[in-house]
Amino acid sequence: MLHRCAIAGFGPGPAPGDRVRAVRLDARDLSQVLDVVRVVSEAKDRDTFLRSTLEGVVALVPCLVATANEVDPVAGRLTYWMEPASFAVPDRAGELLTELAGEHPLIGHATVTGDGSAWRISDFWSPDMFHASRLYRDLYGPMGIEYQMSATLPAASPVVFGVVVSRADQDFSDRDRDVLNVLRPHLAQAWRNVRNQERLRGLADAVNDAMTGRGWNVIVLWDPPEELTPGALVTLYRFFGRPSRTSPLPPRVERWVASQQAHLVEHEELRLTPPLTALLDGQRIVLRYLPAQGAHPGAIIVDEERRPVRRRDYESLGLSPREAEITELVVLGATNAAIVDQLHVAPGTVKKHLDNIYGKLGVRSRGQLTAFVLHLVDS
Protein backbone atom coordinates (compact mmCIF):
# COMPACT_ATOMS: atom_id res chain seq x y z
CA MET A 1 0.00 0.00 0.00
CA LEU A 2 1.58 3.29 -1.08
CA HIS A 3 0.94 6.69 0.47
CA ARG A 4 2.48 10.06 -0.34
CA CYS A 5 2.38 13.23 1.70
CA ALA A 6 4.53 16.24 2.53
CA ILE A 7 6.79 16.38 5.56
CA ALA A 8 7.29 19.40 7.77
CA GLY A 9 10.70 20.51 9.01
CA PHE A 10 12.66 18.23 11.33
CA GLY A 11 14.37 19.06 14.58
CA PRO A 12 16.71 16.97 16.73
CA GLY A 13 15.08 14.58 19.14
CA PRO A 14 16.01 14.40 22.82
CA ALA A 15 19.24 12.62 23.65
CA PRO A 16 18.63 8.89 24.20
CA GLY A 17 19.41 7.12 27.42
CA ASP A 18 22.05 4.45 27.87
CA ARG A 19 21.74 1.59 25.43
CA VAL A 20 21.27 -1.92 26.81
CA ARG A 21 24.09 -4.30 25.88
CA ALA A 22 23.31 -6.27 22.75
CA VAL A 23 21.80 -9.70 23.28
CA ARG A 24 23.44 -12.63 21.50
CA LEU A 25 20.90 -14.14 19.11
CA ASP A 26 20.42 -17.87 19.23
CA ALA A 27 20.79 -20.25 16.29
CA ARG A 28 17.08 -20.18 15.51
CA ASP A 29 17.04 -16.38 15.30
CA LEU A 30 20.09 -16.33 13.04
CA SER A 31 18.61 -19.01 10.80
CA GLN A 32 15.41 -16.97 10.40
CA VAL A 33 17.41 -13.83 9.61
CA LEU A 34 19.37 -15.79 6.99
CA ASP A 35 16.13 -16.98 5.38
CA VAL A 36 14.93 -13.39 5.04
CA VAL A 37 18.30 -12.29 3.66
CA ARG A 38 18.15 -14.98 0.96
CA VAL A 39 14.72 -13.82 -0.20
CA VAL A 40 15.46 -10.09 -0.09
CA SER A 41 18.79 -10.53 -1.90
CA GLU A 42 16.99 -12.00 -4.91
CA ALA A 43 14.94 -8.81 -5.44
CA LYS A 44 15.52 -7.22 -8.86
CA ASP A 45 13.28 -4.15 -8.43
CA ARG A 46 12.20 -1.91 -5.57
CA ASP A 47 8.63 -3.23 -5.33
CA THR A 48 9.91 -6.79 -4.84
CA PHE A 49 12.56 -5.57 -2.40
CA LEU A 50 10.06 -3.62 -0.31
CA ARG A 51 7.48 -6.39 -0.26
CA SER A 52 9.99 -9.09 0.72
CA THR A 53 11.67 -6.83 3.28
CA LEU A 54 8.44 -5.95 5.07
CA GLU A 55 7.15 -9.52 4.99
CA GLY A 56 10.48 -10.72 6.38
CA VAL A 57 10.59 -8.10 9.12
CA VAL A 58 7.05 -8.95 10.23
CA ALA A 59 8.04 -12.63 10.40
CA LEU A 60 11.16 -11.88 12.45
CA VAL A 61 9.73 -9.18 14.70
CA PRO A 62 6.00 -9.72 15.29
CA CYS A 63 4.21 -6.39 15.13
CA LEU A 64 0.93 -4.66 14.41
CA VAL A 65 2.26 -3.07 11.22
CA ALA A 66 5.60 -2.62 9.45
CA THR A 67 6.39 0.24 7.09
CA ALA A 68 9.25 1.36 4.85
CA ASN A 69 9.45 5.15 4.88
CA GLU A 70 11.37 7.30 2.40
CA VAL A 71 11.57 10.85 3.74
CA ASP A 72 13.11 13.97 2.21
CA PRO A 73 12.98 16.55 5.03
CA VAL A 74 14.32 19.36 2.84
CA ALA A 75 11.84 18.91 -0.01
CA GLY A 76 9.07 18.00 2.45
CA ARG A 77 8.19 14.64 0.91
CA LEU A 78 7.30 11.27 2.39
CA THR A 79 6.55 7.98 0.65
CA TYR A 80 5.78 4.82 2.60
CA TRP A 81 4.90 1.18 1.97
CA MET A 82 2.97 -0.88 4.51
CA GLU A 83 2.58 -4.52 5.61
CA PRO A 84 -0.10 -5.66 6.05
CA ALA A 85 -1.61 -3.56 3.30
CA SER A 86 -5.01 -3.91 4.97
CA PHE A 87 -3.91 -2.02 8.10
CA ALA A 88 -6.41 0.75 8.76
CA VAL A 89 -4.92 4.24 8.39
CA PRO A 90 -7.00 7.31 9.34
CA ASP A 91 -8.00 9.54 6.45
CA ARG A 92 -5.96 12.40 7.89
CA ALA A 93 -2.86 10.33 8.69
CA GLY A 94 -0.79 11.91 5.95
CA GLU A 95 -1.85 15.42 6.92
CA LEU A 96 -1.15 14.75 10.59
CA LEU A 97 2.24 13.29 9.87
CA THR A 98 3.05 16.37 7.82
CA GLU A 99 2.19 18.56 10.79
CA LEU A 100 3.81 16.46 13.52
CA ALA A 101 6.84 14.85 11.87
CA GLY A 102 9.20 17.39 13.44
CA GLU A 103 8.25 16.03 16.87
CA HIS A 104 9.08 12.41 16.00
CA PRO A 105 12.12 11.34 18.07
CA LEU A 106 13.15 8.53 15.70
CA ILE A 107 13.03 10.69 12.56
CA GLY A 108 14.77 13.53 14.35
CA HIS A 109 17.55 11.27 15.66
CA ALA A 110 18.24 9.67 12.27
CA THR A 111 18.18 13.04 10.50
CA VAL A 112 20.51 14.81 12.91
CA THR A 113 22.99 12.03 13.77
CA GLY A 114 22.96 9.77 10.71
CA ASP A 115 22.82 6.78 13.07
CA GLY A 116 21.02 4.02 11.18
CA SER A 117 20.86 1.40 13.93
CA ALA A 118 17.61 0.32 15.51
CA TRP A 119 16.04 2.64 18.10
CA ARG A 120 12.76 2.57 19.99
CA ILE A 121 10.60 5.54 20.93
CA SER A 122 11.06 4.37 24.51
CA ASP A 123 14.82 4.98 24.14
CA PHE A 124 13.96 8.69 23.92
CA TRP A 125 10.64 9.16 25.71
CA SER A 126 8.94 7.65 28.74
CA PRO A 127 5.39 6.31 28.23
CA ASP A 128 4.02 9.46 29.88
CA MET A 129 6.00 11.71 27.53
CA PHE A 130 4.81 9.74 24.52
CA HIS A 131 1.18 9.80 25.63
CA ALA A 132 1.37 13.54 26.33
CA SER A 133 2.64 14.28 22.81
CA ARG A 134 0.40 15.32 19.92
CA LEU A 135 2.20 12.62 17.93
CA TYR A 136 0.44 10.03 20.10
CA ARG A 137 -2.85 11.82 20.76
CA ASP A 138 -3.56 12.79 17.15
CA LEU A 139 -1.75 10.13 15.10
CA TYR A 140 -0.57 6.95 16.77
CA GLY A 141 -3.16 6.63 19.55
CA PRO A 142 -6.12 6.47 17.14
CA MET A 143 -4.28 3.76 15.18
CA GLY A 144 -3.68 1.74 18.34
CA ILE A 145 0.10 2.16 18.19
CA GLU A 146 1.75 2.26 21.62
CA TYR A 147 5.32 1.26 20.74
CA GLN A 148 7.58 1.82 17.75
CA MET A 149 11.10 0.94 16.61
CA SER A 150 12.99 1.83 13.41
CA ALA A 151 16.31 1.38 11.60
CA THR A 152 17.47 3.29 8.54
CA LEU A 153 19.18 2.24 5.31
CA PRO A 154 21.71 4.28 3.31
CA ALA A 155 20.19 7.04 1.20
CA ALA A 156 21.47 10.15 -0.52
CA SER A 157 21.41 13.07 1.91
CA PRO A 158 19.07 14.53 3.05
CA VAL A 159 16.73 11.58 2.36
CA VAL A 160 16.06 9.20 5.28
CA PHE A 161 14.96 5.68 4.35
CA GLY A 162 13.70 3.74 7.37
CA VAL A 163 12.20 0.36 8.20
CA VAL A 164 9.65 0.88 11.00
CA VAL A 165 7.75 -1.61 13.16
CA SER A 166 4.88 -0.69 15.49
CA ARG A 167 2.99 -2.53 18.24
CA ALA A 168 -0.05 -2.10 20.45
CA ASP A 169 0.57 -4.55 23.32
CA GLN A 170 4.22 -4.53 24.46
CA ASP A 171 7.45 -2.71 23.70
CA PHE A 172 10.13 -4.17 21.48
CA SER A 173 12.72 -6.21 23.32
CA ASP A 174 16.50 -6.13 23.08
CA ARG A 175 16.22 -9.31 21.06
CA ASP A 176 13.90 -7.56 18.58
CA ARG A 177 16.32 -4.65 18.31
CA ASP A 178 19.28 -6.98 17.77
CA VAL A 179 17.42 -8.91 15.07
CA LEU A 180 16.79 -5.66 13.21
CA ASN A 181 20.42 -4.59 13.63
CA VAL A 182 21.74 -7.94 12.34
CA LEU A 183 19.37 -7.78 9.37
CA ARG A 184 20.03 -4.10 8.60
CA PRO A 185 23.42 -4.34 6.74
CA HIS A 186 22.04 -7.11 4.52
CA LEU A 187 18.98 -5.01 3.71
CA ALA A 188 21.29 -2.09 2.94
CA GLN A 189 23.32 -4.17 0.50
CA ALA A 190 20.20 -5.53 -1.20
CA TRP A 191 18.82 -1.97 -1.45
CA ARG A 192 22.05 -0.79 -3.11
CA ASN A 193 21.86 -3.72 -5.53
CA VAL A 194 18.26 -2.87 -6.46
CA ARG A 195 19.10 0.79 -7.08
CA ASN A 196 22.16 -0.17 -9.16
CA GLN A 197 20.06 -2.58 -11.24
CA GLU A 198 17.47 0.15 -11.83
CA ARG A 199 20.26 2.47 -12.95
CA LEU A 200 21.72 -0.14 -15.30
CA ARG A 201 18.29 -0.87 -16.77
CA GLY A 202 17.82 2.84 -17.32
CA LEU A 203 21.17 3.09 -19.10
CA ALA A 204 20.35 0.07 -21.24
CA ASP A 205 16.98 1.56 -22.17
CA ALA A 206 18.69 4.79 -23.15
CA VAL A 207 21.19 2.92 -25.33
CA ASN A 208 18.49 0.96 -27.11
CA ASP A 209 16.42 4.06 -27.75
CA ALA A 210 19.48 5.95 -28.94
CA MET A 211 20.44 3.25 -31.41
CA THR A 212 16.88 3.17 -32.70
CA GLY A 213 17.13 6.91 -33.25
CA ARG A 214 20.44 6.48 -35.14
CA GLY A 215 22.47 8.16 -32.41
CA TRP A 216 25.91 6.83 -31.54
CA ASN A 217 26.94 9.03 -28.61
CA VAL A 218 24.69 9.33 -25.59
CA ILE A 219 24.60 11.59 -22.53
CA VAL A 220 22.06 10.34 -19.98
CA LEU A 221 20.37 13.17 -18.07
CA TRP A 222 20.94 11.94 -14.56
CA ASP A 223 21.80 14.62 -12.01
CA PRO A 224 24.58 15.29 -12.89
CA PRO A 225 24.49 14.15 -16.56
CA GLU A 226 26.53 11.06 -17.32
CA GLU A 227 28.33 9.94 -20.47
CA LEU A 228 27.13 6.59 -21.69
CA THR A 229 29.65 6.70 -24.54
CA PRO A 230 33.16 8.03 -23.74
CA GLY A 231 33.99 11.39 -25.23
CA ALA A 232 30.41 12.61 -25.66
CA LEU A 233 30.88 15.58 -23.31
CA VAL A 234 34.22 16.46 -24.90
CA THR A 235 32.44 16.60 -28.26
CA LEU A 236 29.88 19.01 -26.79
CA TYR A 237 32.64 21.24 -25.44
CA ARG A 238 34.41 21.26 -28.80
CA PHE A 239 31.30 22.48 -30.63
CA PHE A 240 29.48 24.49 -27.95
CA GLY A 241 32.15 25.71 -25.52
CA ARG A 242 32.90 25.17 -21.86
CA PRO A 243 30.39 23.86 -19.32
CA SER A 244 28.36 26.35 -17.32
CA ARG A 245 28.99 27.07 -13.66
CA THR A 246 25.92 25.11 -12.61
CA SER A 247 26.03 22.13 -14.97
CA PRO A 248 28.49 19.87 -16.85
CA LEU A 249 26.67 20.99 -20.02
CA PRO A 250 27.62 24.11 -22.01
CA PRO A 251 25.15 26.98 -21.41
CA ARG A 252 23.68 26.80 -24.92
CA VAL A 253 23.05 23.06 -24.56
CA GLU A 254 21.64 23.52 -21.04
CA ARG A 255 19.13 26.10 -22.31
CA TRP A 256 18.16 23.85 -25.22
CA VAL A 257 17.50 20.87 -22.92
CA ALA A 258 15.38 23.07 -20.65
CA SER A 259 13.33 24.28 -23.62
CA GLN A 260 12.79 20.72 -24.85
CA GLN A 261 11.62 19.59 -21.41
CA ALA A 262 9.35 22.62 -21.00
CA HIS A 263 7.69 21.98 -24.36
CA LEU A 264 6.77 18.43 -23.32
CA VAL A 265 5.32 19.63 -20.01
CA GLU A 266 3.40 22.65 -21.24
CA HIS A 267 1.59 20.92 -24.13
CA GLU A 268 1.98 23.95 -26.36
CA GLU A 269 0.46 24.25 -29.80
CA LEU A 270 1.69 21.77 -32.37
CA ARG A 271 5.11 22.83 -33.57
CA LEU A 272 8.48 21.39 -34.44
CA THR A 273 10.98 20.90 -31.66
CA PRO A 274 14.16 21.04 -33.72
CA PRO A 275 17.49 19.59 -32.64
CA LEU A 276 20.44 21.73 -31.65
CA THR A 277 23.08 22.00 -34.37
CA ALA A 278 26.51 23.53 -34.79
CA LEU A 279 29.20 23.63 -37.48
CA LEU A 280 32.96 23.49 -36.88
CA ASP A 281 35.72 23.04 -39.46
CA GLY A 282 33.36 21.56 -42.03
CA GLN A 283 31.80 19.14 -39.53
CA ARG A 284 28.26 19.29 -38.22
CA ILE A 285 26.95 18.15 -34.87
CA VAL A 286 23.28 17.45 -34.23
CA LEU A 287 21.87 17.05 -30.71
CA ARG A 288 18.50 15.34 -30.36
CA TYR A 289 16.57 15.19 -27.11
CA LEU A 290 15.31 11.79 -25.98
CA PRO A 291 12.46 12.37 -23.45
CA ALA A 292 12.33 10.56 -20.13
CA GLN A 293 10.49 7.27 -20.51
CA GLY A 294 10.21 4.13 -18.44
CA ALA A 295 13.29 3.70 -16.27
CA HIS A 296 15.57 6.26 -17.88
CA PRO A 297 15.53 10.01 -17.15
CA GLY A 298 15.98 11.18 -20.71
CA ALA A 299 19.12 11.59 -22.80
CA ILE A 300 20.92 13.70 -25.35
CA ILE A 301 21.76 11.88 -28.56
CA VAL A 302 24.99 13.32 -30.00
CA ASP A 303 25.37 12.75 -33.74
CA GLU A 304 28.58 14.13 -35.21
CA GLU A 305 28.18 14.12 -38.97
CA ARG A 306 31.37 14.34 -40.99
CA ARG A 307 29.93 14.74 -44.51
CA PRO A 308 29.00 18.33 -45.34
CA VAL A 309 25.49 19.01 -46.58
CA ARG A 310 25.41 19.43 -50.38
CA ARG A 311 23.56 22.21 -52.18
CA ARG A 312 21.21 19.78 -53.86
CA ASP A 313 20.12 18.67 -50.38
CA TYR A 314 18.77 22.17 -49.83
CA GLU A 315 17.12 22.13 -53.23
CA SER A 316 15.31 18.97 -52.17
CA LEU A 317 13.39 21.16 -49.71
CA GLY A 318 11.77 23.02 -52.62
CA LEU A 319 14.23 25.91 -52.78
CA SER A 320 15.45 27.43 -56.04
CA PRO A 321 19.16 27.03 -56.88
CA ARG A 322 19.84 30.62 -55.74
CA GLU A 323 17.80 30.15 -52.57
CA ALA A 324 19.67 26.91 -51.87
CA GLU A 325 22.95 28.74 -52.36
CA ILE A 326 21.96 31.47 -49.91
CA THR A 327 20.65 28.90 -47.42
CA GLU A 328 23.96 27.07 -47.58
CA LEU A 329 25.82 30.29 -46.75
CA VAL A 330 23.44 31.12 -43.89
CA VAL A 331 23.94 27.65 -42.39
CA LEU A 332 27.70 28.20 -42.61
CA GLY A 333 27.26 31.37 -40.57
CA ALA A 334 27.57 34.02 -43.28
CA THR A 335 26.02 37.44 -42.63
CA ASN A 336 23.94 39.30 -45.21
CA ALA A 337 26.94 41.51 -45.99
CA ALA A 338 29.15 38.47 -46.53
CA ILE A 339 26.55 36.93 -48.85
CA VAL A 340 26.39 40.20 -50.84
CA ASP A 341 30.18 40.19 -51.25
CA GLN A 342 30.39 36.51 -52.21
CA LEU A 343 27.48 36.42 -54.66
CA HIS A 344 27.93 39.98 -55.96
CA VAL A 345 24.25 40.85 -55.54
CA ALA A 346 22.46 43.80 -54.00
CA PRO A 347 21.58 43.74 -50.27
CA GLY A 348 17.89 44.04 -51.17
CA THR A 349 18.17 40.93 -53.34
CA VAL A 350 19.60 38.92 -50.45
CA LYS A 351 16.83 40.15 -48.15
CA LYS A 352 14.16 39.24 -50.70
CA HIS A 353 15.61 35.74 -51.15
CA LEU A 354 15.69 35.25 -47.38
CA ASP A 355 12.05 36.34 -47.07
CA ASN A 356 11.13 33.79 -49.76
CA ILE A 357 13.12 31.07 -48.01
CA TYR A 358 11.50 31.83 -44.65
CA GLY A 359 8.06 31.71 -46.26
CA LYS A 360 8.67 28.39 -48.01
CA LEU A 361 10.06 26.67 -44.91
CA GLY A 362 7.82 28.31 -42.30
CA VAL A 363 10.62 29.81 -40.20
CA ARG A 364 11.20 33.34 -38.94
CA SER A 365 14.91 33.73 -38.28
CA ARG A 366 18.36 32.60 -39.38
CA GLY A 367 18.66 30.38 -36.31
CA GLN A 368 15.33 28.66 -37.00
CA LEU A 369 16.33 28.25 -40.64
CA THR A 370 19.63 26.58 -39.74
CA ALA A 371 18.03 24.22 -37.21
CA PHE A 372 15.14 23.39 -39.54
CA VAL A 373 17.10 22.51 -42.68
CA LEU A 374 19.82 20.59 -40.86
CA HIS A 375 17.16 18.55 -39.12
CA LEU A 376 15.22 17.70 -42.29
CA VAL A 377 18.00 17.21 -44.82
CA ASP A 378 18.96 13.57 -45.04
CA SER A 379 22.69 13.49 -44.71
N, C-alpha and C positions, 0 to 999 in steps of 0.2 A: 504494500500500500504506500503510495507516494504522496507526500504533502509538501507544499512550498509556501513559505511566508518570509517576511522581512524580519531582521533581527535588530534590536536596538543596540546602543553602545555597550561595551563591556567594561567592567571595572574589576580590580583584583579582589579575590575572595579573602576571607580571614585566614590567617596563618593556621595550618593544621596542627593538631597535637602530635605527640610522639607516635611513630608507627610501631605496630606490634611486629615482632620478629616473624619472618616468613615461616610458614609451616611446610615441612617436607611432604610432598604429595606421595600417596602410596601408588603401588603398581597399577591398580585399577584406574585411578585418576589419570595417570600418565598414558595408559593404553587408550582411554577415552579421548584424551587430548590428541593423541596421534591419529586416531580415526577421523577426527574433525579436520586435522591438518591435511590428511590425504585427500579428503573430498574438496576442501577449499582450494588446494593447490592445483586441482584439475580445472578450475574455472578459467574460461577463455574470454569472458566479457563481464562487465560490472554487474549486470543483473544476476548472473549466475553466482558471482562472487558474493554479492550481498545476501542473496537468498540462502546459500549454503553456510555463510558465516553466521547469520542470525539463527538459522535452524540448529547449527552446531552449538552456539552459545547457550541457547535455551536448553539443549540436552545436557550440557555440562553444568550449567548454573541455573537450576529451576527458578523461574521468575514469572511474574504476572505478564510482562511484556518486555521485549528486547527491541531496541531501535539502533539504526546506524545513522548518525547525524553528520551532515556536511555543512559547516557554518563559516561564512565569511563575515567577520564582525565589522570590517571596514566598509564593504559594499552593502551590509545590512541584509544578507540573504541566508536562508536556511532551507536545506532539503533533507528530508528524513524518510527512511524505509522502516517498516514495522513488522514484527512477528509476535503473535499471530496477526494476520491482516484483518481479522474480524474484531480486534480489540476496539472497544467503543471510545472514540475521541470526541469531546464536546465540540460543538459547532464553532465556538470562539477560541479553540485551543491555539490555533496559529496566531490570532490577534493577541491573546494573552501572553504567549511566549515572546512575541515581539516587544510587548510592553515590559515584561519582567525578566528578560534574559540577563540583563545586567546584574541582577541580584543572585544569579545562580552560582553557587560556590564552585561547582565542578567546571563549568565553562570558564569562569573567571580564573581559576587556578591554571587550567591548561593554556589559556590565552596568555597569561602574564609570565608563567614560568617555563612553558614548553615541556613540562614533565608529562610524559605520555602514559605512565604506569597507572594501575588501577587505584581509584580513590572512591570512597563512599561519602555521601553527604554527612554522615555521622562523624567522619574524620574532621569536619569543619564546624558543624553545628550540633548542639544538643537537641533532643526531641522537642523541648520547649521552644528553642529558637526557630526550629524548622516550622513548627505548628503556628508560631506567631508571625511568620513571614507571609507576604501576599503570594509568594511563589506557591506555598502550600494551600492557603485559603482559596485562592482563585483558580489555580491550575491543577496541582497534583491531588489535593484533597478530594475534589469532585470526581476524579478518575480512580480514587481508591488507592493511590500510590503513597505509601508511608516511608519507603526506603529506596535508595537509588545508588548505583555504583557505575562508574564509567572508566574506560581506558581509551587513549587516542592513538591513531595511526599517523605515519608521516604524511604531510600535506604541504604544498607550497604556501609559505607565509603570505597573508595572515589567516588562511583557511585552517579551521580546526575540524578534523574528521574523527568522530568518536563512536565507540560501541558502548551502548548504555543498556543496563538491565534495571528493572524496577520491580518492587514487591509490595504486597499489602500486609503480610502477616509477620515477618521477622526480618531483621537486618541481615545483610550479607556477612558471612563468616570470613575468617582469615583464609580458610581453605578456598572459598569462592574467589576471594581476591587473588590468591596465588594461582588458581587455575587460569584466571583471566590474564595474569602477568606471564605465565608460561606460554599461553596461546598467542599472546600479543605479537611477538617478533615474527612468528610464522604467518600471522594474518598480514603483517606489514609487508613481508616479502611477497606474498601472493597478490596483495594490492598493487605493489610496484609492477609485478609481472603483468597483471591485467592492464594497467595503464600503458605499459610499454607495448603490449600487443595491440591495444587500440591505436597507438601512435603509428606502429608499423603498418597496420591495416589502412590507416589514413594515408600514409605515404604511398602504399601500393595502389590505392584507389587513384591518387593523384597521378601516379605514373601511367596507369592504364588510360585514364582520361586524356592525359597529355599526348600519349602516342596516338590515340584515336583522333585527336585534333591536329596531328602532324607536327607537334612540337617536340624538340629534342632536348632542350634545356628547361629545367623546372625549378622555380623557387616557391616553396610551400609557405603559405601565409600564416604560419604559427606566430606566436608573439615571444621572441622576435622571429622574423622570417628566416627560413632555413633552406640552404641549397640542397636540392635532391640530386642534382648533377653538378660535379665540381666545376668551378669556373664561371657559373652563371652570374654571380654577383659581380665578378671582375668584368664580365662582358657589359653589364649595366653601367658600371663606372666608366668604362672606355667610351661608351656612346652618350651617356647622360650626365657624367660628372660625379663628384664625390657624394658620399651619403650625407643626409641631413644630420643635424644635431640630435634629433629625436628618434631616428630610425636608421637601420642599415641600408635603406633604399635612398637613392638620389631624390631630391625634392620634387623634381618634375614627375618621377615615377610614383612617388608617394601621393601626390595630388591626383594623378590619373587613377590609381587604385581606389582612392576615396570617392572619386566621381563615379566609378563603375559600381561600387558597392551602394552608393546613395541612389543610383538609378534603379537598382533592383528593389530597394526598399520602398522608394517613393511611388512606384507604379506610375511613372509619368506617361505622357502621350507616346504613342508608338513612334520610335525614332531609332536610327542606327546608333549603336554604341561602338564606335570605331576603335581599333587597336591604337597603341602608341608606337610611332615610328620615328626613326632617326637615320641619317645618312652620315657616313664617315669613310673617307678615302675610297669612294666607289662601292662601299659595302652598305647594305641596308639591314637594320634590325627592326623586327616587328614584335611587340609585346601584346599578347592576348590574355585577357582575364578569364580565369576558370572559376566560376562561382562556387561557394561552399556547397557541398552536397554530401549526404551520407556521413561518413566518418571523417572526411577531410575538410579543412577550414578554408578551402579555396587556394588557388595557386596562380602564379604568373608563368605563362608559357613564353619562353624566350627563343625566337626563331631568327637566327642570323643568316641572312640570305646573301650569298656571295655573287650571284649573277645580277648585273645591273638590269633595270627595267628598260626594254627597248621601246622606241617611239611607236612602233606598230601596236604595242600593248595599250598605249593610250588611245590610239585610233580605234581599238576594239570597243572602247566605251562610247563610240558615236561622235567623237571629236573629229574636226577637219584636220588635215595635215598641219596647217599653221597653228591651230589650237592645240594639237598634240605637241608640237614643238615648244610652244609657250608653257604648256603644262609641265613638260619635262624640265624646263629651266626653273619654273617655280618650285618643283619638288627638290631640285638640286640647291635651292636656297637663293636663287637670283632675285634681285630687286627689280622693280619696273625700270629703273634707270639702266641697270645692267642688261636687261632684255632689249631695251631700245638700242644700246650700243652694239650688242651682238647681232641683232637682226636688221639693224639699220632701218628702223621704222619710226614713225612718230609716236610720242607718248600717248596721244589720244587713241591711236590704233591699238596699242598694247592694252589700254584700259577697256576699249570696246571688246577685244578678244576675251579678256578676263571676265567681263560681264556675261558674254555668251557662254563661256565655259561654266561659270557659276550657275547660270540658268539651266543648262543641259544636265548638270550633275546634282542640282539641288543643294548646293553649298553656299556659304556666305562669306568665307574668308580664305586666305591663303593656307592657314593651318588646317581648316576643314577640308580644303581641296587636297592637300598632301595626304592627310590621313585616309580620306575616302578612296582616292585612286590607288594608293599602295595596298589598301585592304582588298580591293576588288580585282586588281590586275593579277592574273594567274602567272606567277613567276616560277 
